């Protein structure tokens, strides 16, 4: 079983990677999903469990499906 810390870290890296590919700042991504920049920073750092509803909002804001967002190596 994969520890949550590793999974959250990889997820954060994935979100940061896609955000940068889309040329979005953390502030812009936060505004797109109705969250403060601090939330995006913590998310990209892998510091907390992300609610599924936020992952869905993130995927939409990043112009991809939930499956595409979650497509990363563990």
C-alpha positions in Angstrom: 0.0 0.0 0.0 1.3 3.5 -0.9 1.5 5.9 2.0 -0.8 9.0 1.8 2.2 11.4 2.0 3.7 10.0 -1.2 0.4 10.0 -3.0 -0.4 13.6 -1.9 3.1 14.7 -2.9 2.8 13.2 -6.4 -0.6 14.7 -6.8 0.7 18.1 -5.8 3.5 17.8 -8.4 1.0 16.8 -11.1 -1.2 19.8 -10.3 1.8 22.2 -10.4 3.0 20.6 -13.6 -0.3 21.1 -15.4 -0.8 24.5 -14.0 2.5 25.7 -15.4 1.8 24.0 -18.8 -1.4 26.0 -18.9 0.6 29.2 -18.0 -1.5 29.8 -14.9 -0.3 31.3 -11.7 -1.4 29.9 -8.3 -3.5 32.9 -7.8 -5.3 32.4 -11.2 -5.9 28.7 -10.5 -7.2 29.6 -7.0 -9.6 32.2 -8.4 -10.9 29.7 -10.9 -11.9 27.3 -8.2 -12.9 29.8 -5.6 -9.9 29.1 -3.2 -7.2 31.4 -1.9 -3.6 31.2 -3.2 -2.6 29.7 0.2 -4.8 26.7 -0.6 -3.2 26.1 -4.0 0.3 26.4 -2.4 -0.6 23.8 0.3 -2.1 21.5 -2.3 0.9 21.6 -4.6 3.2 21.0 -1.6 1.1 17.9 -0.8 0.3 19.1 2.7 -3.3 17.9 3.0 -6.0 15.6 1.7 -7.8 17.2 -1.2 -11.6 16.8 -1.3 -12.8 15.0 -4.4 -15.1 18.0 -5.2 -12.0 20.2 -5.3 -10.1 17.8 -7.6 -13.0 17.9 -10.0 -13.0 21.7 -9.9 -9.3 21.7 -10.5 -9.5 19.4 -13.4 -12.2 21.6 -15.0 -10.2 24.8 -14.3 -7.1 23.1 -15.9 -9.1 22.1 -19.0 -8.9 18.4 -18.5 -10.9 15.5 -17.2 -10.6 14.2 -13.7 -8.9 11.0 -15.1 -6.3 13.1 -17.0 -5.5 15.0 -13.9 -5.1 11.8 -11.9 -2.9 10.2 -14.6 0.5 10.2 -12.8 3.0 7.6 -11.7 3.0 6.7 -8.0 
